[in-house]
Amino acid sequence: MEQDKTRGREFFPNLEAARGVAALMVALFHIGLTRYADAFGHEHELIIRTRGSGWGDVGARILGNGPGAVIFFFVLSGFVLTKVLESGSANVRDNAWQFLSSRVFRIYPGVVSTLIVFTFIYFVFGSLIHSPEQFSPVSLFLNALLIRPNIDPVMWSLQLEMIGSVMILGLYYAWLRYGKPAIFLPYFVLLALSFTAVWNHLIGSPNSFGQIYAFVSGMAAYIYGRQIVSNLRRPLLWLGVVIVGFAITRPIVGWSSYWTILLETIFGGSIVALLAFGGFRTPAGRLFSIARFFGKISFSFYLLHPIVLMYQKLFNAPVTEAVARSIHPLAICAILFAASVCFTTLLALAQYKLIELPFIKLGRGFVKLRGMRTARAIR
């Protein structure tokens, strides 16, 4: 199968906006974990996560479906990284080197920068999420390598991202040689394994290694999505259907279920394919521009927003008092969400401009330099 260089260089603003929305969903999920005590001393979270909660809480939990948003990130990564491989060098060894080195320059600088911020906050203000032992030199080193991602609780997903990147590289070249079986056979094998506890616990907390098949779903969305979407009569209608499907999966199937993850992966892959290949015009308007902005800084925003988790215990008493004064928990949640987004956006924008962009540029220069040296060696 031949590589299509032009197709590999396409840019999809709708997907960038979708990434921004997913990042905000994760932020709302974090804020929804804030606890307060009712008049009887029973503790609750701002967004109730039990059966029998009201429609408002169900709606808030759908909007703050952080776990589902992370699955969407995995699917989107599978899509984008397959596109990157398709636009790379025709030489397998060079393309693999470019791909993997670019992933290192893309992910690890942000990880190290975020750990520096978390460490600064701990040593200066004494704030942390788990225990002081996690800030020992050995622990910091292992966290920086994503071997033990326990200082910033969202970094487990980057650990899976790096493993998934290597998997995507192998599956892509297997697909070039063997076609569909190289994508769908591993997908179904990984899907079957995801229903086993041993496989899910493979890299430790939060015991979600089984979600790795979501990357393969993203690969399939890129490789086969264009042809499938082009045969749909009303792609906008289908987009609405799959978005609704993604939104209602957890309330209907279960907030924590292997089947939920499977359905969200399928709906997520469909959303990505439809947004990319549905032929929709790029929407004009401030809301879309805001979504794209958060899509641009989503990596740093995602990494840095857990800072609010360091201070959630400090919020408990004021939130309890506010609820006692008849202020609805969801109204409090909305206020804290807006404040946390403003705070995190400033940090994320600084990290995006000072760390992400320079190291992405450095990575490209590194790859180009190696390519020049290789060319000279051949001569």
N, C-alpha and C positions, 0 to 999 in steps of 0.2 A: 504494500500500500504506500502511495507516495504522499509526502508531506505537502501541505498547502500553506506556503509561507504567508501569503496575503491574508488568509483566514486567521492564521495564528497571531497576526498583529492587530486584529480588530479590538476596539475598545467599547465597552458596554456601560454607558452611564446609568442605565436602570439598575444594573447589578451593584454599582457603587452606592447608589441610594439605598438599595435593599440591605447592603452591608451596614450602612449607617443606622437604619431602623433596627436591625438585629442587635447592634451595640447598645442602643437605648433600651431595648427589651431586657438585656442583661443587667443594665443599671437599675431598672425598675425592680427586677427580681432581687437584687441586693438590698434595696431600700425596703422592700416588702418583708424582709426577714427581721426588721426592727420589732422588738417585743415591748409589750406594755401589760399592766395588770388591771383586771376589772375590779368592780366593787367587792367581789368575793375573794380577791387575791389570786385568781386564776390568770396565768399568763397566756397571751395570744400574740400572734404576729400581725403586723399591720394589714397584710393581705392574707386572709384566712386560707389555710391549706388543708382543710378537712372537708369531708363529705357533709352535705347539708348546709353549706354556707350559702349566703344570698347571691342573687344574680349580679349585684355590684361587685362582690368579691370574685365571682367566677370571671366576670369581664376583666377585672384588674389582673387576675392571674393569667388570663390569656394574653393580655398586653405585656405582662411581665414574665412571659414564659422563657426565662433565661436558659434552662436546659435545652429547650427546642431551638432557641436562637443559636446555641453552640453547635447543635447538629447541622443547622443551616450553614454555619461557618465552614464546617467540614465539607459539606457538599459543594459549597462555593469554591473552596480551596481545590478540590478535585477537578472542578471545571476549569478554573484559572490556570492551575499548574499543568494540566494537559495542553491547554492553549500555549503556554510558555514553551513546553517541549516541542510542540509542532512548529513553532517559529524559530527553534534553535538550529544549531549546526547540523548538517547532514551526516557528519562524522559522529558515530555513536559515542566514542570515548570523549570527544570534545564537548558534545552536547550534555553528556552526563556530568562532566566536570563543571561546565557553565551552570547547569541547573542546581547542583548540590552546593557549589560555592555561593551562588546567589541566595540560596535559602539560608545559609549560615550568616551572610552579611545582612539579610533581611530580618532575621529573627533574633539572633543573639545580642546585637547591640541594644535593642529595646529591652530585652530581658535583663541584661546587666545594668542598664540605666535605671530600670524600675526597681531592681534590688537595692541600688544605691539610695534611691529615694526612701524605700521602706526602712533601710538600715539607718539612715539619717533620722527619720521620724522616731525610730525606736530609741536610739542613743541620746537624742536631744529631748524628746518629749515623753519617752517611756511607753509609747503606744505600740501595741502589737496585736495580732489576731490570735495567735496560738500560745507559744511558750518562748521564754528567752533563749533556751538552748538552741533554737533554730537560727540564732544569729551568731553562732560560733563560727570560727574561720572555716572549719571543715564543712559545716552545713551550708554556709554561704557559697563556698566553692562548688559543692554538689548542686545547689540550686541554680547557680550561674550556668552550669552545664546541662540543666534540665534533667539531671539524674534523680534528684530528690526535690520535686517542686512543691514545697510545703510552707514557704514564707508568704507568697502571694497565691491564694487558693485557686486562681484561674489558670495558673501556669501548667497544670496537668494537661490542659488541652493543647498547649504548645509542645509538650512532650509527645503527645499523640500526633501532632502536626509534623514533627520531624520524622517520626517513624513512618507516618503516612506518605511523606515526600519520597522516601526511599522506595516504598511499595509502589507508588505511582510511577516512578521512573522504570522499575522493572516491568510493571504491567503494560506500560505504554509501548515498550519495545517488543514485548510478547505479542501485543495486539497488532503491531506492524507486521509481524511475521505470521501469526496464526489467526488473526481476525477475531470475530465475536467470542469464541470460546475462551480466549485469553482474558476477556473482561468479565463475562457472565459466570464462568465456572468459579473463579476466585470469589466473586460476589456472593454466590449462594453458599460456598463453603464458609466464608466469614460470617454470613448471616446465620447459618446453623450454629456456629461456634458462639455467636453472641447470646444465645439462649442458655449458655452454660456459665455457672458461677466461676469456675476455674479460669476460663478465658477472660471474663470481665475483670477479675481481680489480678490480672497478669502484671500490671504496673502499679498496683496499690490504689489508695484513695484518689478520687471518689469511685473507684471500681467501675470504670466506664470504658475499659479498653475495647470492649465488644463493639463500640460505635465506629470502629475504624472502617467498617464497610461503607460508611457514608461517603468517604473519599472516592470509592469506586463508583458509587451512584453519581457523583459529580462528573467523573470521567465519562460515564455513559451518556450523561446529559450533554456533554460537549461533543462527543464523537457521533452520537446518533440523534441528538435533539433537533438539529436543524431540519433533517429530513422528515422527522415525525411532525414537528410543528408546521412545516410548510404544507402538510396535507390536511391541516385543520381548517375548517371553514370559518369558525369564529374564535380565534385565539384569545381575544379579550374575555369572552365568556368563559373559556376554559381556565384562564388565569384567575378569574373570580372564583371559580369552583375549587381550584386547588388551594387558593389562599384560605378560603373558608374551611376546607378540609384540614389544612394545617392547624388552623386556629381551634377547631372543635375536637381535635383528636384526643387531647389530654382530658378535657371534661367528660368525654363519652367513653373512651377506652380505658383511661386511668392516668392519673398524674405521674405514676411511676410504673412502667410496664415495658417489657421487651417489645410487645406488639406496638406500643405507642412510638417507640424509637423507630421501628420499621416503617410505620405509616408516615411519620414526620420526615423520614429520609426520602420516601417515595414522593410525598408532596413537595418537599424541599427541592428535589431534583427537577420536578415538573415546573415549579416556580422559576427556577434558574433558567431552564431551557426556554420557557415561554417569554421571560423578560429579555433574554438574549436574542431569540430568533423569531419572536412574534411580530416583528415589523412595526412595533409601537413607536410613535413619535416621542422624542424626549420631552417630557412635560415641562412647561414653563411655569414659573411661580416660585414664591419664596419658600414654601414648604419643601418642594423638591430640591431646591438649592441647599436648604438646611440639611436635608437627608444626605445629599451628596457630600456636604462638608463633613458630617460625622462619618461618612464612609471613608473619606480621605484619612481622617485621624483615628479611625476605628481601632487600629492595632494598639496604639498607645492608650487610647481611651479605655479599651477593654482591660489592659494591664493595670492601669492606675486607679480605676474606679474602686477596686476593693480597699483602697485606703479608708473609705467610709466605714468599712467593717471594723476597723480598729476602734472606732468611736461609737459603735452602736450601743454599747452598754451605758455610755454617758447619756444617750438619748432616752433610755428607758424611763427614768423618773419624769422628765419634762413631758414625754408623750403620755405617760399614765395620767399626769395632772391635766393635760389638755383633753384627754378622753373623758375624764371625770367632769370636766366643764362642758360636756355634751358636744365636743367637736368630733365629727365623724373620723374614724381611723383612716379612711381612704382620702379624706381631705388633708390630713396630716401627712399621709404618704405622698400625696401630690406635691406638697410644699417641700418636703425633704428631698424628693426626687429632683425637683427643679433646682434646689440649692446645690445638690451633689453634682448635677450635670454642669452647672456653671463653674463650680470649683474644679472638677476633673477636666473640663474642656480647656481651661487655661494651662494646666499642667501638660495635658496631652498635646496641645498645639505646640508648646515649647519643645517637648520631646520629639514630636514629629519633625519640626524644622531643624532642631539642633543635633538630633541623633539619627532618626530614621533616614531622612533624605541624604545627609552627607555619607552615611555608610552604604546606602543603596548605590550612590554615585561611586564610592570607593570600590564597592564590589564589582561594578561594571568595568571600572578601570583595571582592576586586578585580573578580571577575565580577559579583557582586551590585551593586556600586557602578556599574559601567558600565551594567548593566541599568536601574538607577534613572535614570541620566542620559539614557539613550535614551528611556525612558518620558516623562520631562519634556520632552524635545525634541519628541516626537510631539504632546504636548498643546499 
